[in-house]
Amino acid sequence: MSSNPQIPPMVQEQLAKLQQTQQNFQSILMQKQQLESQKLRQKKH
């Protein structure tokens, strides 16, 4: 992502934090899906 000179540093910082939060959220979702599929597999056995 190229830094836009028109965006003030404070806003850029908030954007960076937001992106970080989105990445964390996605990894949590993936872990949740893995856990749920493991549970389903255990029920079948």
N, C-alpha and C positions, 0 to 999 in steps of 0.2 A: 504493500500500500504506500503510495507516494504521499509525502506530507504536503498538504495544501497550505501555502503561506497565508491564505485568507482566514484559515481557521486558527483561532487563538490557542496558545499552548494548553490552557486549562481544558478546553474542549477536546483537544487532541488526546490529553491524558485520560479523560473520561471515555473517549472512544476506545482507547487501548484497553482500558479496564473492562469495558463492555465486551470487546472481542474475547478477552481472556475468560470472562464469565461464560460466554457462549460455548467456548471450547470445553470448559469444565463441565458444563451442562450436557454437552453431547457425549462426553466420555462417561458421565454418570448414566445417561440413558442406555449407552451400549452395554455397560456392566449390568444394568437392570435386565436388559433383554437376555443377556447370557445366563443370568441367574434363573430367569423364568424358563428358558428352554431347558436348563439343567433339571429344574423341578419337574417339568413335563416328562423328560426322559426317565427320571427316577420313578414316576408314577406308572409308566408303562411296564417297567421291569417287575 
